[in-house]
Amino acid sequence: MATFVLIHGGGDVGWSWHLVEAELRARGHDVVAPDLPCEDETKGMGETADQVVREIGDRRDLVVVGHSFGGFTAPLIADRLPVDVLVYLAGMIPAPGEAPAEWWDNTGHGAAVREQAAKDGGLTGNDDPFIGFYNGVPRALAEEALSHGRGQSNITYSEPWPLKAHPDVPTRFVLARDDRFFPADFFRRLAPERLGVVPDEIPGCHCVMLSHPRELAERLESYLST
């Protein structure tokens, strides 16, 4: 049995993982999916990581998964605790000293979105969340997800990522092929550049934990044998 530590993205809540959590628990695993203090201007990246560490407690056999903005937090956990596998799920891969606010320009995200939007008629980067984020998620579930949305503090967005290097632990990257927020080709380039890994690919939108929870759970569980 493993403990999957599921870290949500910016302005989100642990609820976003509930379908994946059910899949993993049905397979006999433990799950920690905290609500992070993303709106609290007194809590930066370090304090956010502190909360995750507290919620993990004395659990071991850890698989830490960071979704989207959670890519800035997940490696901080792997730097503090014995982690078996670190997984970026459509995750923002930070560079040492890089603030999340700088990440977009540094990685060429805007150009990647424009390139893909030109191919798909403007679906990628669309401001309508049901088109740009929740494509493939049942409408009622997407509406419920939107109702849980929160803000993201300026402190976590503007402070530099504190690590000097990525943790020396087995690391995987999972991209969602139908992601209209972070296009697949963008991560096919960025994951090898920043992590030295070729991303694994599954179907689904940016909120793949809601659109394809079973496929995601199966992919995450597969890392236990590698």
Secondary structure, DSSP 8 states (H G I E B T S, - for coil): --EEEEE--TT--GGGGHHHHHHHHHTT-EEE-----TT-TT--HHHHHHHHHHHHTT--SEEEEEEGGGGGTHHHHHHHS-EEEEEEES-----TT--HHHHHHHHTHHHHHHHHHHHHTS-TT-SSHHHHT-TTS-HHHHHHHHHT-----HHHHHS----SS--SS-EEEEEETT-SSS-HHHHHHHHHHHHS---EEES--TTHHHH-HHHHHHHHHHGGG-
